[in-house]
């Protein structure tokens, strides 16, 4: 298995381009199941999760041209309605084929998902919503099987604003009979991107980006050409990298409006974050003030940047309280950061981070996608060498991460070998 070796202590400078958003590309690719004819999507990132989605859609009969950049998908003939455990186990977002398949074909069988080990992450809200739309759902042998001759529009209230649930049901509702009203819907920019793509296909969706989304079902959708938005989590990770290394970088092709909560916190921590043509300049001066963080659904502070922010707080002046409210088990990076000299205590859903003057390089292990990124950030700021193993987590969600950091002046390289 590959490892990433990092020599810390170099301030990052220069320009980095953000790739397309993984979390927008995945549902958008799944949306192709709703149409006949060729859909063309640009700015698809080159990532393991995209390759998994490709395999999954191909296993259902979707014809796909291209692997990243501009990708064309044709779901004219769906030959299989089952998403198998082998494909689904590595990526929770596979559940996103459930809604489109039931809506288009009246039946779907999808293995219950795996993905990052950051909590129980059930799909009960997806299932309940489909049932409310008239689907018969059975859970057997680790699979969700849903059937409905034609889904019926319905008012749906999500107990929790679930991103995947909102996307799944929004897609399903596009072909339902009547109006579906999603209340307490998630408001993430990726949901807005998906709604725009669906409307481009002829769907009638309004309110995406607010907590109430209205979908008027139509008889059929047509193919579309659309672009995936930039990855705000990748962009945020590079912005934090500038702060933790005392560097000065331009993060290009990113939309700062998608990152308001982070930008606010980085400024509070003493960083300069300012818009520049086509992106954002993020600069630190080597001194980081501690700030408190509480993760929340969008537009709150994103849980997907919690681990990276914790690395920065590990070398800040003072005490920071980081509270995770979205997932119940998302502090697995804490143990690894402590191996690098961080002073962190977990109390329930909060991590109390007492800044230290410097972290020290150490062998560390990636435990999930965003935790891996936090360890890279810590290593970039640390004295000495860090060896990060299990980097396959990282490859699920960050395109060319070591090349991009290397171009910013980091001492980082990937080596092949056993872990
Ligand atoms: C998506 C993102 C992930 C991000 C998360 C929260 C993708 C591919 N992944 O994941 O990177 O960390 O949003 O911003 O877009 N829940 C239930 N029942 C359900 C569904 C969710 O209890 O049926 C709970 C989850 O366990 C979690 C919370 O709701 O505690 C939010 O999960 P959700 O928004 O659904 O996350 P994902 O869509 O899986």
Boltz pocket constraint, residues with backbone or C-beta under 6 A from the ligand:
constraints:
  - pocket:
      binder: B
      contacts: [[A, 22], [A, 23], [A, 24], [A, 26], [A, 92], [A, 93], [A, 119], [A, 120], [A, 121], [A, 122], [A, 123], [A, 124], [A, 125], [A, 126], [A, 127], [A, 160], [A, 161], [A, 162], [A, 163], [A, 164], [A, 165], [A, 186], [A, 303], [A, 304], [A, 325], [A, 326], [A, 327], [A, 328]]
      max_distance: 6.0
